[in-house]
């Protein structure tokens, strides 16, 4: 089975199997793609990144995930994100991003309204359940995050 090292560049795979293994650098999670390519990341990074995506290792099976290393302030981080269906490739190098079609202010307003409603529902429910007060700035920040992701 080929091993893809993230230092060589990002990769997008459809996950066929996930296994916790002992590697040269401690406990690692091995993601095996449907074509047999293995991607290893540290257990801590895997746990944090999958939790951010609301996935467990078992739930990531069948998902198309994008793995990459990000260098920031002299430190290297592993980033895992969900990829669009059908975008899996053995080694997916970063490709130029095509510009999104221009949207009208009304269209953008409608998208933002949906983001605010979703942020209010999700964040409001979570805060209510845990007894944490919620304010407009928290809703605005959550909505902005959704809006940015939705309009990329």
VENQUI-V857706 format. One record per backbone hydrogen bond with DSSP energy under -0.5 kcal/mol. CO is the residue of the C=O (numbers start at 1). NH is the residue of the N-H. If there is no record, write none. Layout:
CO NH
CO NH
This chain:
2 38
3 5
4 6
5 8
6 9
11 67
12 89
13 15
13 65
14 34
15 62
17 32
19 21
19 30
21 23
21 28
23 26
26 23
27 43
28 21
28 30
29 31
29 41
30 19
30 32
31 39
32 16
32 17
33 36
37 33
38 4
39 31
41 29
42 46
43 47
44 48
45 49
46 50
47 51
48 52
49 53
50 55
51 54
56 60
57 60
58 61
60 63
63 15
63 65
64 83
65 13
65 67
66 81
67 11
68 79
70 72
70 77
72 75
75 72
77 70
77 79
79 68
81 66
84 87
89 12
91 93
96 98
104 108
105 109
106 110
107 111
108 112
109 113
110 114
111 115
112 116
113 117
114 118
115 119
116 120
117 121
118 122
119 123
119 124
120 124
121 125
122 126
123 127
124 128
125 129
126 130
127 131
127 132
128 131
135 138
135 139
136 140
137 141
138 142
139 143
140 144
141 145
142 146
143 147
144 148
145 149
146 150
147 151
149 152
